[in-house]
């Protein structure tokens, strides 16, 4: 049985949007949270990150969470999940 909400993550070095949208479809996710790991100021080995959330529901526009601490990014993601589920 499929969970109520499926969220995938995509670490990309090129074609972030194209690859994220393809993974959204291929993995049958409700959301894909993608980040560009080729940037020096975010991603792996860094305390900051910048992500874009892509939604299966086409009525919802993609959202970019600007560069900030990973802990702040995760709080924003959790807030969105709670809002979606409720």
MODELLER restraints for C-alpha pairs under 7 A, 6 or more apart:
rsr = mdl.restraints
at = mdl.atoms
rsr.add(forms.Gaussian(group=physical.xy_distance, feature=features.Distance(at['CA:5:A'], at['CA:30:A']), mean=6.21, stdev=0.5))
rsr.add(forms.Gaussian(group=physical.xy_distance, feature=features.Distance(at['CA:6:A'], at['CA:29:A']), mean=5.00, stdev=0.5))
rsr.add(forms.Gaussian(group=physical.xy_distance, feature=features.Distance(at['CA:6:A'], at['CA:30:A']), mean=5.32, stdev=0.5))
rsr.add(forms.Gaussian(group=physical.xy_distance, feature=features.Distance(at['CA:6:A'], at['CA:31:A']), mean=6.73, stdev=0.5))
rsr.add(forms.Gaussian(group=physical.xy_distance, feature=features.Distance(at['CA:7:A'], at['CA:29:A']), mean=5.59, stdev=0.5))
rsr.add(forms.Gaussian(group=physical.xy_distance, feature=features.Distance(at['CA:7:A'], at['CA:30:A']), mean=5.89, stdev=0.5))
rsr.add(forms.Gaussian(group=physical.xy_distance, feature=features.Distance(at['CA:7:A'], at['CA:31:A']), mean=4.82, stdev=0.5))
rsr.add(forms.Gaussian(group=physical.xy_distance, feature=features.Distance(at['CA:7:A'], at['CA:32:A']), mean=5.77, stdev=0.5))
rsr.add(forms.Gaussian(group=physical.xy_distance, feature=features.Distance(at['CA:8:A'], at['CA:29:A']), mean=6.21, stdev=0.5))
rsr.add(forms.Gaussian(group=physical.xy_distance, feature=features.Distance(at['CA:8:A'], at['CA:31:A']), mean=6.21, stdev=0.5))
rsr.add(forms.Gaussian(group=physical.xy_distance, feature=features.Distance(at['CA:8:A'], at['CA:32:A']), mean=4.65, stdev=0.5))
rsr.add(forms.Gaussian(group=physical.xy_distance, feature=features.Distance(at['CA:8:A'], at['CA:33:A']), mean=6.25, stdev=0.5))
rsr.add(forms.Gaussian(group=physical.xy_distance, feature=features.Distance(at['CA:9:A'], at['CA:32:A']), mean=5.37, stdev=0.5))
rsr.add(forms.Gaussian(group=physical.xy_distance, feature=features.Distance(at['CA:9:A'], at['CA:33:A']), mean=4.77, stdev=0.5))
rsr.add(forms.Gaussian(group=physical.xy_distance, feature=features.Distance(at['CA:9:A'], at['CA:34:A']), mean=5.73, stdev=0.5))
rsr.add(forms.Gaussian(group=physical.xy_distance, feature=features.Distance(at['CA:10:A'], at['CA:20:A']), mean=6.42, stdev=0.5))
rsr.add(forms.Gaussian(group=physical.xy_distance, feature=features.Distance(at['CA:10:A'], at['CA:32:A']), mean=6.80, stdev=0.5))
rsr.add(forms.Gaussian(group=physical.xy_distance, feature=features.Distance(at['CA:10:A'], at['CA:33:A']), mean=6.17, stdev=0.5))
rsr.add(forms.Gaussian(group=physical.xy_distance, feature=features.Distance(at['CA:10:A'], at['CA:34:A']), mean=4.52, stdev=0.5))
rsr.add(forms.Gaussian(group=physical.xy_distance, feature=features.Distance(at['CA:10:A'], at['CA:35:A']), mean=6.46, stdev=0.5))
rsr.add(forms.Gaussian(group=physical.xy_distance, feature=features.Distance(at['CA:11:A'], at['CA:34:A']), mean=5.81, stdev=0.5))
rsr.add(forms.Gaussian(group=physical.xy_distance, feature=features.Distance(at['CA:11:A'], at['CA:35:A']), mean=5.22, stdev=0.5))
rsr.add(forms.Gaussian(group=physical.xy_distance, feature=features.Distance(at['CA:11:A'], at['CA:36:A']), mean=6.06, stdev=0.5))
rsr.add(forms.Gaussian(group=physical.xy_distance, feature=features.Distance(at['CA:11:A'], at['CA:37:A']), mean=5.96, stdev=0.5))
rsr.add(forms.Gaussian(group=physical.xy_distance, feature=features.Distance(at['CA:12:A'], at['CA:35:A']), mean=6.08, stdev=0.5))
rsr.add(forms.Gaussian(group=physical.xy_distance, feature=features.Distance(at['CA:12:A'], at['CA:36:A']), mean=4.91, stdev=0.5))
rsr.add(forms.Gaussian(group=physical.xy_distance, feature=features.Distance(at['CA:12:A'], at['CA:37:A']), mean=5.79, stdev=0.5))
rsr.add(forms.Gaussian(group=physical.xy_distance, feature=features.Distance(at['CA:13:A'], at['CA:36:A']), mean=5.47, stdev=0.5))
rsr.add(forms.Gaussian(group=physical.xy_distance, feature=features.Distance(at['CA:13:A'], at['CA:37:A']), mean=5.59, stdev=0.5))
rsr.add(forms.Gaussian(group=physical.xy_distance, feature=features.Distance(at['CA:13:A'], at['CA:38:A']), mean=5.11, stdev=0.5))
rsr.add(forms.Gaussian(group=physical.xy_distance, feature=features.Distance(at['CA:16:A'], at['CA:36:A']), mean=6.55, stdev=0.5))
rsr.add(forms.Gaussian(group=physical.xy_distance, feature=features.Distance(at['CA:20:A'], at['CA:32:A']), mean=6.43, stdev=0.5))
rsr.add(forms.Gaussian(group=physical.xy_distance, feature=features.Distance(at['CA:20:A'], at['CA:34:A']), mean=6.31, stdev=0.5))
rsr.add(forms.Gaussian(group=physical.xy_distance, feature=features.Distance(at['CA:21:A'], at['CA:54:A']), mean=6.94, stdev=0.5))
rsr.add(forms.Gaussian(group=physical.xy_distance, feature=features.Distance(at['CA:24:A'], at['CA:31:A']), mean=6.62, stdev=0.5))
rsr.add(forms.Gaussian(group=physical.xy_distance, feature=features.Distance(at['CA:24:A'], at['CA:32:A']), mean=5.75, stdev=0.5))
rsr.add(forms.Gaussian(group=physical.xy_distance, feature=features.Distance(at['CA:24:A'], at['CA:56:A']), mean=6.83, stdev=0.5))
rsr.add(forms.Gaussian(group=physical.xy_distance, feature=features.Distance(at['CA:29:A'], at['CA:56:A']), mean=6.96, stdev=0.5))
rsr.add(forms.Gaussian(group=physical.xy_distance, feature=features.Distance(at['CA:30:A'], at['CA:55:A']), mean=5.93, stdev=0.5))
rsr.add(forms.Gaussian(group=physical.xy_distance, feature=features.Distance(at['CA:30:A'], at['CA:56:A']), mean=4.91, stdev=0.5))
rsr.add(forms.Gaussian(group=physical.xy_distance, feature=features.Distance(at['CA:31:A'], at['CA:53:A']), mean=6.61, stdev=0.5))
rsr.add(forms.Gaussian(group=physical.xy_distance, feature=features.Distance(at['CA:31:A'], at['CA:54:A']), mean=5.53, stdev=0.5))
rsr.add(forms.Gaussian(group=physical.xy_distance, feature=features.Distance(at['CA:31:A'], at['CA:55:A']), mean=4.59, stdev=0.5))
rsr.add(forms.Gaussian(group=physical.xy_distance, feature=features.Distance(at['CA:31:A'], at['CA:56:A']), mean=6.00, stdev=0.5))
rsr.add(forms.Gaussian(group=physical.xy_distance, feature=features.Distance(at['CA:32:A'], at['CA:53:A']), mean=5.76, stdev=0.5))
rsr.add(forms.Gaussian(group=physical.xy_distance, feature=features.Distance(at['CA:32:A'], at['CA:54:A']), mean=5.18, stdev=0.5))
rsr.add(forms.Gaussian(group=physical.xy_distance, feature=features.Distance(at['CA:32:A'], at['CA:55:A']), mean=6.66, stdev=0.5))
rsr.add(forms.Gaussian(group=physical.xy_distance, feature=features.Distance(at['CA:33:A'], at['CA:51:A']), mean=6.40, stdev=0.5))
rsr.add(forms.Gaussian(group=physical.xy_distance, feature=features.Distance(at['CA:33:A'], at['CA:52:A']), mean=5.74, stdev=0.5))
rsr.add(forms.Gaussian(group=physical.xy_distance, feature=features.Distance(at['CA:33:A'], at['CA:53:A']), mean=4.50, stdev=0.5))
rsr.add(forms.Gaussian(group=physical.xy_distance, feature=features.Distance(at['CA:33:A'], at['CA:54:A']), mean=6.37, stdev=0.5))
rsr.add(forms.Gaussian(group=physical.xy_distance, feature=features.Distance(at['CA:34:A'], at['CA:51:A']), mean=5.42, stdev=0.5))
rsr.add(forms.Gaussian(group=physical.xy_distance, feature=features.Distance(at['CA:34:A'], at['CA:52:A']), mean=5.31, stdev=0.5))
rsr.add(forms.Gaussian(group=physical.xy_distance, feature=features.Distance(at['CA:34:A'], at['CA:53:A']), mean=6.37, stdev=0.5))
rsr.add(forms.Gaussian(group=physical.xy_distance, feature=features.Distance(at['CA:35:A'], at['CA:50:A']), mean=6.22, stdev=0.5))
rsr.add(forms.Gaussian(group=physical.xy_distance, feature=features.Distance(at['CA:35:A'], at['CA:51:A']), mean=4.59, stdev=0.5))
rsr.add(forms.Gaussian(group=physical.xy_distance, feature=features.Distance(at['CA:35:A'], at['CA:52:A']), mean=6.42, stdev=0.5))
rsr.add(forms.Gaussian(group=physical.xy_distance, feature=features.Distance(at['CA:36:A'], at['CA:43:A']), mean=6.98, stdev=0.5))
rsr.add(forms.Gaussian(group=physical.xy_distance, feature=features.Distance(at['CA:37:A'], at['CA:43:A']), mean=4.87, stdev=0.5))
rsr.add(forms.Gaussian(group=physical.xy_distance, feature=features.Distance(at['CA:37:A'], at['CA:44:A']), mean=6.62, stdev=0.5))
rsr.add(forms.Gaussian(group=physical.xy_distance, feature=features.Distance(at['CA:41:A'], at['CA:48:A']), mean=6.90, stdev=0.5))
rsr.add(forms.Gaussian(group=physical.xy_distance, feature=features.Distance(at['CA:42:A'], at['CA:48:A']), mean=4.99, stdev=0.5))
rsr.add(forms.Gaussian(group=physical.xy_distance, feature=features.Distance(at['CA:42:A'], at['CA:49:A']), mean=4.36, stdev=0.5))
rsr.add(forms.Gaussian(group=physical.xy_distance, feature=features.Distance(at['CA:42:A'], at['CA:50:A']), mean=6.43, stdev=0.5))
rsr.add(forms.Gaussian(group=physical.xy_distance, feature=features.Distance(at['CA:43:A'], at['CA:49:A']), mean=5.26, stdev=0.5))
rsr.add(forms.Gaussian(group=physical.xy_distance, feature=features.Distance(at['CA:47:A'], at['CA:69:A']), mean=5.69, stdev=0.5))
rsr.add(forms.Gaussian(group=physical.xy_distance, feature=features.Distance(at['CA:47:A'], at['CA:70:A']), mean=5.88, stdev=0.5))
rsr.add(forms.Gaussian(group=physical.xy_distance, feature=features.Distance(at['CA:48:A'], at['CA:67:A']), mean=6.43, stdev=0.5))
rsr.add(forms.Gaussian(group=physical.xy_distance, feature=features.Distance(at['CA:48:A'], at['CA:68:A']), mean=5.17, stdev=0.5))
rsr.add(forms.Gaussian(group=physical.xy_distance, feature=features.Distance(at['CA:48:A'], at['CA:69:A']), mean=4.21, stdev=0.5))
rsr.add(forms.Gaussian(group=physical.xy_distance, feature=features.Distance(at['CA:48:A'], at['CA:70:A']), mean=5.10, stdev=0.5))
rsr.add(forms.Gaussian(group=physical.xy_distance, feature=features.Distance(at['CA:49:A'], at['CA:67:A']), mean=5.39, stdev=0.5))
rsr.add(forms.Gaussian(group=physical.xy_distance, feature=features.Distance(at['CA:49:A'], at['CA:68:A']), mean=5.81, stdev=0.5))
rsr.add(forms.Gaussian(group=physical.xy_distance, feature=features.Distance(at['CA:49:A'], at['CA:69:A']), mean=6.21, stdev=0.5))
rsr.add(forms.Gaussian(group=physical.xy_distance, feature=features.Distance(at['CA:49:A'], at['CA:70:A']), mean=5.48, stdev=0.5))
rsr.add(forms.Gaussian(group=physical.xy_distance, feature=features.Distance(at['CA:50:A'], at['CA:65:A']), mean=5.73, stdev=0.5))
rsr.add(forms.Gaussian(group=physical.xy_distance, feature=features.Distance(at['CA:50:A'], at['CA:66:A']), mean=5.08, stdev=0.5))
rsr.add(forms.Gaussian(group=physical.xy_distance, feature=features.Distance(at['CA:50:A'], at['CA:67:A']), mean=4.43, stdev=0.5))
rsr.add(forms.Gaussian(group=physical.xy_distance, feature=features.Distance(at['CA:50:A'], at['CA:68:A']), mean=6.72, stdev=0.5))
rsr.add(forms.Gaussian(group=physical.xy_distance, feature=features.Distance(at['CA:51:A'], at['CA:64:A']), mean=5.85, stdev=0.5))
rsr.add(forms.Gaussian(group=physical.xy_distance, feature=features.Distance(at['CA:51:A'], at['CA:65:A']), mean=5.31, stdev=0.5))
rsr.add(forms.Gaussian(group=physical.xy_distance, feature=features.Distance(at['CA:51:A'], at['CA:66:A']), mean=6.91, stdev=0.5))
rsr.add(forms.Gaussian(group=physical.xy_distance, feature=features.Distance(at['CA:52:A'], at['CA:62:A']), mean=6.74, stdev=0.5))
rsr.add(forms.Gaussian(group=physical.xy_distance, feature=features.Distance(at['CA:52:A'], at['CA:63:A']), mean=5.43, stdev=0.5))
rsr.add(forms.Gaussian(group=physical.xy_distance, feature=features.Distance(at['CA:52:A'], at['CA:64:A']), mean=4.20, stdev=0.5))
rsr.add(forms.Gaussian(group=physical.xy_distance, feature=features.Distance(at['CA:52:A'], at['CA:65:A']), mean=6.00, stdev=0.5))
rsr.add(forms.Gaussian(group=physical.xy_distance, feature=features.Distance(at['CA:53:A'], at['CA:62:A']), mean=5.49, stdev=0.5))
rsr.add(forms.Gaussian(group=physical.xy_distance, feature=features.Distance(at['CA:53:A'], at['CA:63:A']), mean=5.12, stdev=0.5))
rsr.add(forms.Gaussian(group=physical.xy_distance, feature=features.Distance(at['CA:53:A'], at['CA:64:A']), mean=6.36, stdev=0.5))
rsr.add(forms.Gaussian(group=physical.xy_distance, feature=features.Distance(at['CA:54:A'], at['CA:62:A']), mean=4.75, stdev=0.5))
rsr.add(forms.Gaussian(group=physical.xy_distance, feature=features.Distance(at['CA:54:A'], at['CA:63:A']), mean=6.87, stdev=0.5))
rsr.add(forms.Gaussian(group=physical.xy_distance, feature=features.Distance(at['CA:55:A'], at['CA:62:A']), mean=6.35, stdev=0.5))
rsr.add(forms.Gaussian(group=physical.xy_distance, feature=features.Distance(at['CA:65:A'], at['CA:73:A']), mean=6.96, stdev=0.5))
